[in-house]
Amino acid sequence: MEEEVKVLGLWASPFSVRVQIALDLKGINHTLYEEDLINKSQLLLQSNPVHKKIPVLIHNGKAISESLIILQYIDETWPVVPLLPKHPYERVVALFWAAFIDDKFSPNLRDIHRTQGEKQEKSIKETMANMLVLEEALKERPFFGGESVGYVDIVLGCLAIWIQVCEEIGGVKLIDPHSTPFLHVWFERFRNLNCVKKWLPDFDKLLSYGYMFRNYFLQQAN
Ligand SMILES: N[C@@H](CCC(=O)N[C@@H](CS)C(=O)NCC(=O)O)C(=O)O
């Protein structure tokens, strides 16, 4: 049967890029429908009525929301090149780190981008501490998934270009060859994979986009 695979997403969204990379790794072609987040499409509102957020994967007419859940769906639907380990313990360890990245790491990183002054300084400190936690979790392995790229690599790797944007905006080094040497090498390894480099946003383009949204959020906060 001919598969119909649509992604409602946005080039700059790390959550959306996660889905594109996972599909690519599995050798599944998709069509990206770029969303305007200020003026969301009817298709997005109907497909994700609870959160009204991208990404949404629409597979043969069925909609799946939330990037971490979409990655699990992709992994189970197309088991070739597994993302999550089969062993129950290793599997929950990967899910644990993905939850840490989205519940703790990512909100602090986002605040470097969206805030200034004391609030920004606090989020920089917390992000630096979280980077050390992730450095310890990775250790000397080539990937969080072991010898090859896996679930946690995709979850964190898609945020790494945003980490670089936040380094520029916050005037700080977060992925540092001295304080986080394993993460530093890991990110270079990850971004150079064929299934990754064609979907990761261009740094300069993302930086301009980041500054535009930063100004918007700072104005909203006043
Ligand atoms: N937990 C969600 C987060 C997705 C998310 O934050 N999407 C943003 C774009 S990066 C969005 O759609 N924002 C629109 C809005 O909040 O109205 C996931 O992992 O899919």
The ligand as an ORCA input file, in Angstrom:
! r2SCAN-3c Opt
* xyz 0 1
  N       5.722     19.243     23.605
  C       5.524     19.617     22.231
  C       6.090     21.013     21.997
  C       5.797     21.522     20.608
  C       5.906     23.030     20.520
  O       6.227     23.723     21.515
  N       5.601     23.564     19.325
  C       5.611     24.988     19.127
  C       6.540     25.394     17.976
  S       8.230     25.036     18.345
  C       4.205     25.456     18.729
  O       3.520     24.809     17.974
  N       3.802     26.613     19.238
  C       2.545     27.202     18.898
  C       1.782     27.634     20.102
  O       2.265     27.460     21.238
  O       0.691     28.168     19.932
  C       6.205     18.580     21.321
  O       7.182     17.964     21.758
  O       5.711     18.348     20.212
*
